[in-house]
Amino acid sequence: MSNFELLDVVRRGMKTGPITLEQLWADLGTQWHQLGWSRAQLSLWLACTPSLQRCELPSGEAAWSLKAGQGQVAPSLADEMVALLHKAGRPMPLAQLISKLPAGLVVTEPMLRSAAQRDARLELKGPLLKLA
């Protein structure tokens, strides 16, 4: 499972209701370890993701949920990359694409690479991403 797929699973899981850091860590522990993330890094990602909000469960335990209006299906990362490449009209380095993605979209270069490899509309040529 790629970084992007894993983080997408987390967001989809939150559509059913708030989830605690401990639940996320326990439910997807193997994947967090594959990413090389610690519990502190997961907590930081939750705190820094604009579409998530911290809330309190009736038990008083802290949890995370999607902000109101964030449950709608957002365009996929591949769709965002295709749109940026169409707009630019030329191949672009992955690092440059990251800076042009919509605000609040938290991605890394390996996440872009993985999404590009799964989408037939995109082609990687060394450090450049181009439309196929």
Salt bridges, closest charged atoms under 4 A:
GLU5 OE2 - ARG118 NE 3.68
ASP8 OD2 - ARG12 NE 3.85
ASP79 OD1 - ARG121 NH2 2.66
GLU109 OE2 - ARG113 NH2 3.95
ASP119 OD2 - ARG121 NH2 2.87
GLU123 OE2 - LYS125 NZ 3.22
